Amino acid sequence: DVAEKVQMFENKDGKKKTDFNIFSLTDAFGKRDKRNLWVLFQKAVASGAVSEEIHGILFWQLKSMILVSNAKSASDAGVAPFVFTKAKSFIRNYSTEDLHKLSSTLVALYHDSHRGIHDFGIALERFILSL
């Protein structure tokens, strides 16, 4: 097998992205492990991850937790079995009210950052530290 096209993604400084498992952020977020999430956030930024990418993965995890909160099965929630199991194990760390507040906060954070109200990276870091 031979690839027809190879793409190299570089960070803002033109350097090749270092290997970083962006999904490690979701585990720390789900466990509500603020300290580890912040450390992983710093590593993600250092590896060249952009704010939109970090926000997107955190928002995806949050949506998954909301979807599975009242579901009895993965198909009931409309997610993959692995995602269902992980998200189910994480929802015990958050109340339903917490999940909905965090969702509103993340949506507002995204839009306000793109409106120039605040720096996206700093706002994400504040969000993480507020957990």
N, C-alpha and C positions, 0 to 999 in steps of 0.2 A: 504494500500500500504506500502510495506517495501522495503527499498533499499538493494540491494545485497552488495554494496560496498560503503564505506564512505571514502573520501579523505580529508586530512587536509593539507592545504598549509601553509608553514611557511616561514618567511623571512630569510635573510642571518644569522641572529643571533639565529635562531631556535625558534623564537617566532611566535605565531599565528598572522596572518594578522588581522589588525583591519578593521572594516567596513569603506570603502571609495568608493564613487561612481566615478569610473574612468571616466565615461561619463561627469561629471561636467567639466572636462578639455576641452572637445570638445565645450561646450557652450561658455566658456571664450575665447577660440581660435577663434571660429567663429565670436564672437562679437569684436574681436581684442582688448580685455580687458587685456592688458599686466600685469597690477598690480594684478588683480584677478587670472589670469592664473599662475603667479609666486607663489602666495599664495597657490593655489590649487596644484601646482607642489610640493611645500614643504610638504603639507599635504599628497600627494600621496607617496612621498618618506618616510615620517615618518610612513605611514601605512604599509610599506613593499613592495610597488610597485617597480619593477625593471625598469631600463632605457628602455629596449626593449618593455615593456608593455606600458609605457608612450609614447614612440616614435610611437609605432604601432597605438595607439588610435588617436594621433595627425595626423599621416599620413593618416589614414582612413578618418578623417574629411576633410582633405585637398583634398583627391581624390574625395570625395563626392561633394565638392564644385566645383571642376573642371568638374566633370561629369554633374552636373545640370546647369552649367553656360550657355550652349547653348540649353538645352533641354526644351521642352514645357510641358512634363508630366513626372511622376515618371517612367512609363513603357518605355518612350522614353529614359530616362537616365539609365534605368536598375537598379533602386534602389527602396526601399520600399517607400510608400507615406509619411510616417513620416519623413524619412531621406531626401526625396526630399524637403518637406516643410521647414525643418530646414535649410538645406544647401542653398536653394534659399534665405532665409531671411539673411543668413550670407554673401553671395557673394557681397552684396552692400558695405561691409567693405573692399573689396580687389579689385584691378584692375586685369584683366586677366594676365597682366605681373607679378604682385605680386604673384598670385597663382602659376604660372610656376616657378618663381624664388624660392619661398618657397619649392616647390616640389623638385627641384634640390638640394637645400640646405639640406633638410631632408634626401634625398637619400645619398648624399655625407657624411653627418654627421654619418649616420649608418655605412657605409662601412669604413670610416676613423677611427671610434671608434673601430671597430673590427680588423683593421690593426694595432692598437696600437698607432695611431697618436695623439689621445687625449682621455681623460677620457669621457665616454659616458654621465654620469650624468652632468658633468660640461658643456659639449658641448650642451646638451639639455637646460640647464639653460641659457646659452649664447644665444641660438636660441630664447628662450622665451623673453628674455630681449631685443632682437634686433627687435621685432615686432613693 
